[in-house]
Amino acid sequence: MDDKTIGSNHSGGNDQKIPAMVERSFRSHINYTGGGLIIYLVLFLGIQIAAEIIGAVILVLKDPGLANWDRFDEYYNSIIDLSMNGWVYIGSLIIGLLVLFIYFRKKLPAKDIFRSPNRMTMKSFLPIFFIFFAGQLVGSVINIVLELILNIFGLSNDATAELMNEIFNHPSMIIYAAIGAPIAEEIVFRGFLMRRFQAWGKVFAIVMSSLLFGLFHMNFVQLPYAFIVGLVLAYAAMEYGIKWSILLHFLNNGVLACGLGLLSKRIGETKAACIEYVILGVFFAAGLYFFIAKHRTIADYIRRNRTEKRRYFWTFTTATILILIAITLGVAVLTLLSADMTEDLTSIIGK
């Protein structure tokens, strides 16, 4: 597939006179791309759910007493341990990626996913690096605001965040989060999705792949900052190649997140949180400096590579994208509600 197909901005200047056949062609393109992500999502969730159900049944067969109400807390903790089997996650990633390569084999050659349009230099890397990590602090602030809004309705993200912190008690989950997820998620979102969306403009591809990346996390703790840092990861992959977005993703998950998570086990959550915010504060200051210094370049990049606004409307009213949004937000809401209810139930039983 040549660059004209996957990399050029096809928006042109005829925004007012796009015929119906162009809309149908666009929706077909988006539906096919979204269909691939639905298949990946179903495999990703299905394999994990199946493994947990089988594991839960085996637990009860081995120890029937776990089914008793007074041992709910013990049974719940056993289920959490089952859900934190990183090898199941890694296996679902591998199977999902293999299926995607087969699904897109005629529509998007693998060489287009791994190509490097421009050479990365230190001058180019430093702004991307610091703006990327500055996005973490912005995401944290958004999470604080979101938590305040949830509190108004008697809800909280705290229980979900605590469940996510469980990964640091399971070595296989650390391997998944630090290594497996950065590689697989970059290939899926900055590879398959972004390169497919790129046919309709670079900015469109960056925004849409980042939004779906945020939604794919399926919880309200990670969604805001996943979208924000996803924009930077997508730009890095778009202009310099997917190997650079994988590197940034690894530095975030493997070094910062997992490193600080393991540190909190040694020195306590409060001290680790202080260290984290100091690091993010320094990165934010540097990122803000580069963002201000590069704001005209960023604005010009957006202007040169934007697409028609109506294409966003078409995308959000296309069947597969609507299904993806419904599934991911549905799981996020269930995660929020179930985490809160389980925490309340466990505390009641404990009394």
C-alpha positions in Angstrom: 0.0 0.0 0.0 1.6 3.3 -1.0 1.8 6.4 1.0 -1.0 8.0 -1.0 -3.4 5.5 0.5 -2.3 5.4 4.1 -0.6 8.7 4.8 -2.0 11.5 2.7 -4.8 13.8 3.8 -7.7 13.1 1.6 -9.9 15.9 2.9 -9.2 18.3 0.0 -11.2 21.5 -0.2 -14.6 20.2 -1.1 -16.0 20.0 2.4 -19.3 21.5 1.2 -19.9 19.1 -1.7 -19.0 15.6 -0.6 -21.4 13.2 -2.4 -23.3 10.5 -0.6 -21.1 7.8 -2.2 -18.1 9.2 -0.4 -19.8 9.0 2.9 -20.8 5.4 2.2 -17.2 4.6 1.2 -15.9 6.3 4.4 -18.3 4.5 6.7 -17.4 1.2 5.0 -13.7 1.9 5.7 -14.4 2.8 9.3 -16.7 -0.2 9.8 -14.1 -2.6 8.6 -11.4 -1.0 10.9 -13.7 -1.0 13.9 -14.7 -4.5 13.2 -11.1 -5.6 13.6 -10.9 -3.9 17.0 -14.2 -5.5 18.1 -12.8 -9.0 17.2 -9.6 -8.1 19.2 -11.7 -6.8 22.1 -13.9 -9.9 22.2 -10.9 -12.2 22.2 -9.1 -10.1 24.8 -12.1 -10.2 27.2 -13.4 -13.6 26.3 -10.2 -15.5 27.0 -9.8 -13.8 30.4 -13.4 -14.3 31.4 -13.3 -18.0 30.4 -10.1 -18.5 32.3 -11.6 -16.8 35.4 -14.8 -18.9 35.2 -12.9 -22.1 34.8 -10.6 -21.2 37.7 -13.5 -20.2 40.0 -15.2 -23.5 39.3 -12.1 -25.4 40.1 -11.6 -23.5 43.3 -15.1 -24.5 44.5 -14.6 -28.1 43.4 -11.4 -28.3 45.4 -12.9 -26.6 48.4 -16.7 -26.7 48.5 -16.7 -24.6 51.7 -15.7 -21.6 49.7 -19.3 -21.4 48.4 -20.5 -20.6 52.0 -21.5 -17.0 52.6 -19.3 -16.6 55.6 -16.2 -17.3 53.5 -17.1 -14.7 50.8 -14.1 -12.6 51.6 -11.7 -15.5 51.2 -13.4 -16.6 47.9 -13.4 -13.0 46.6 -9.6 -12.7 47.3 -9.1 -16.0 45.5 -11.0 -14.7 42.4 -8.9 -11.5 42.5 -5.8 -13.7 42.4 -7.2 -15.6 39.4 -7.9 -12.3 37.6 -4.3 -11.3 38.1 -2.8 -14.1 36.1 -0.6 -12.1 33.7 0.1 -15.1 31.5 -3.6 -15.3 30.6 -3.5 -11.6 29.6 -0.3 -12.1 27.6 -1.8 -15.1 25.9 -4.9 -13.1 25.0 -2.7 -10.4 23.5 -0.8 -12.9 21.4 -3.9 -14.6 20.1 -5.6 -11.2 19.4 -2.6 -9.8 17.5 -2.3 -13.0 15.3 -6.0 -12.6 14.4 -5.6 -8.9 13.6 -2.6 -9.6 11.3 -4.8 -12.2 9.5 -7.9 -9.8 9.4 -5.9 -6.9 8.0 -3.5 -8.8 5.8 -5.0 -7.6 2.5 -5.9 -4.1 3.7 -2.8 -3.1 5.6 0.6 -4.8 4.9 2.7 -5.3 8.0 5.5 -3.2 6.5 3.3 -0.1 6.8 2.8 -0.7 10.5 6.5 -0.8 11.3 7.8 1.8 8.8 9.7 4.9 10.1 8.7 8.0 8.0 11.4 10.3 9.5 14.6 9.9 11.5 14.3 10.6 15.2 16.9 13.0 16.6 17.6 14.1 20.2 16.2 17.6 19.2 12.9 15.9 18.2 12.8 13.3 21.0 13.2 15.6 24.0 10.0 17.7 23.4 8.0 14.5 22.7 9.4 12.8 25.8 8.7 15.7 28.2 5.2 16.5 26.8 4.3 12.8 27.0 5.1 12.6 30.7 3.6 16.1 31.3 0.3 14.5 30.1 0.4 12.2 33.0 0.0 15.0 35.5 -2.7 16.6 33.4 -4.5 13.2 33.4 -4.1 13.0 37.2 -5.7 16.4 37.6 -8.6 15.3 35.4 -9.0 12.2 37.6 -9.3 14.4 40.7 -12.0 16.4 39.1 -13.8 13.3 37.9 -13.6 11.8 41.4 -15.2 14.9 42.8 -18.1 14.6 40.2 -18.5 10.9 41.0 -18.6 11.7 44.8 -21.7 13.8 44.2 -23.5 10.7 43.0 -22.2 8.6 45.8 -19.6 6.8 43.6 -15.8 6.7 43.7 -12.9 5.5 41.6 -10.9 4.5 44.7 -12.0 0.9 44.7 -11.1 0.5 41.0 -7.7 2.1 41.7 -7.0 -0.3 44.5 -7.9 -3.3 42.3 -5.4 -2.0 39.7 -2.7 -1.7 42.4 -3.1 -5.5 42.9 -0.9 -6.0 39.8 2.2 -5.2 41.9 1.5 -8.3 44.0 1.7 -10.6 41.0 5.0 -10.9 39.0 3.2 -12.2 35.9 1.0 -9.1 35.8 4.1 -6.8 36.2 5.6 -8.6 33.1 2.3 -8.1 31.2 1.9 -4.4 32.2 5.6 -3.5 31.7 6.4 -5.4 28.5 3.4 -7.2 27.0 0.9 -4.2 27.0 3.3 -1.6 25.6 4.2 -3.7 22.6 0.7 -5.1 21.9 -1.2 -1.9 22.5 1.1 0.1 20.2 0.8 -2.5 17.4 -3.0 -2.4 17.7 -3.6 1.3 18.2 -0.6 3.1 16.6 -0.2 0.3 14.1 -3.4 -1.2 12.7 -5.9 1.5 13.8 -3.9 4.6 13.2 -2.5 3.6 9.9 -6.0 2.6 8.7 -7.4 5.9 9.9 -4.5 7.8 8.3 -6.2 7.6 4.9 -8.4 10.4 6.1 -5.7 12.7 7.6 -3.0 12.5 10.2 -4.8 14.5 12.8 -8.0 12.4 12.4 -5.9 9.2 12.7 -4.1 10.5 15.8 -7.3 11.7 17.6 -9.4 8.6 16.8 -6.8 6.0 17.6 -6.1 7.8 20.9 -9.7 8.1 21.9 -10.2 4.3 21.2 -7.0 3.7 23.1 -8.4 5.5 26.1 -11.8 3.7 25.9 -10.1 0.3 25.5 -8.8 0.6 29.1 -12.4 0.2 30.2 -12.2 2.1 33.5 -12.5 5.7 34.4 -9.2 5.8 36.3 -7.0 5.2 33.2 -9.3 6.6 30.4 -8.5 10.3 30.7 -4.7 10.1 30.8 -4.6 7.2 28.3 -6.4 9.5 25.8 -4.0 12.4 26.5 -0.7 10.4 26.4 -2.2 8.5 23.5 -2.1 11.7 21.4 1.7 12.0 22.0 2.3 8.3 21.4 0.3 8.5 18.1 2.3 11.6 16.9 5.6 9.8 17.7 4.5 6.7 15.8 3.0 8.8 12.9 6.2 10.8 12.3 9.0 8.6 13.5 7.8 5.1 13.6 6.1 2.7 16.1 9.4 1.7 17.7 9.5 5.2 19.4 5.9 5.0 20.7 6.7 1.5 22.1 9.8 2.9 23.8 7.8 5.8 25.4 5.0 3.4 26.4 7.6 1.1 28.0 9.2 3.9 29.9 5.8 4.9 31.2 4.5 1.4 32.2 7.7 -0.5 32.9 9.9 2.2 34.5 7.6 4.9 36.0 4.3 3.0 36.8 5.7 -0.4 37.8 8.9 1.1 39.3 6.9 3.4 41.6 4.3 0.7 42.3 7.0 -1.7 43.5 8.7 1.2 45.4 5.4 1.9 47.3 5.5 -1.7 48.6 8.9 -0.9 50.2 8.4 2.7 51.5 4.7 3.0 51.6 2.1 4.6 49.3 2.3 8.1 50.7 6.0 8.5 50.2 5.9 6.8 46.8 3.1 9.2 45.8 5.2 12.2 46.9 8.1 10.9 44.8 5.7 10.3 41.8 4.3 13.9 42.0 7.7 15.4 42.3 8.9 13.5 39.2 5.7 14.3 37.3 6.0 18.0 38.4 9.5 18.3 37.0 8.4 16.6 33.8 5.3 18.8 33.6 7.4 22.0 33.9 9.7 20.8 31.1 6.8 19.6 29.0 5.0 22.9 29.4 8.1 24.7 28.4 8.4 22.7 25.2 4.7 22.9 24.5 4.8 26.7 24.7 8.0 26.8 22.6 6.4 24.5 20.0 2.9 25.8 20.0 3.1 27.4 16.6 4.6 24.3 15.1 1.9 22.2 16.7 -0.9 24.5 15.5 0.6 24.5 12.0 0.8 20.7 12.0 -2.9 20.5 13.0 -3.8 23.0 10.3 -1.9 21.2 7.6 -3.1 17.7 8.5 -6.7 18.2 9.6 -9.7 16.6 7.9 -13.4 17.7 7.5 -15.3 17.9 10.8 -18.2 15.9 9.4 -15.9 12.8 9.2 -15.8 12.8 13.0 -19.6 12.8 13.0 -19.7 10.0 10.5 -17.2 8.0 12.6 -19.2 8.3 15.8 -22.4 7.3 14.0 -20.8 4.2 12.4 -22.1 0.9 13.7 -18.8 -0.7 14.8 -17.6 2.4 16.5 -20.9 2.8 18.4 -20.6 -0.9 19.4 -17.0 -0.3 20.7 -18.0 2.7 22.7 -21.0 0.9 24.2 -18.9 -2.2 25.2 -16.0 -0.2 26.6 -18.0 2.3 28.5 -20.4 -0.4 29.7 -17.5 -2.4 31.1 -16.1 0.8 32.7 -19.4 1.5 34.4 -19.8 -2.1 35.6 -16.2 -2.0 36.9 -17.0 1.2 38.8 -20.2 -0.1 40.3 -19.0 -3.6 41.1 -15.8 -2.4 42.7 -17.8 -0.1 45.0 -20.4 -2.7 45.8 -17.9 -5.5 46.4 -15.9 -3.2 48.7 -19.1 -2.4 50.7 -20.2 -6.0 50.8 -16.7 -7.2 52.0 -16.7 -4.6 54.8 -20.2 -5.6 55.9 -19.3 -9.3 56.0 -16.1 -8.4 57.9 -18.3 -6.9 60.7 
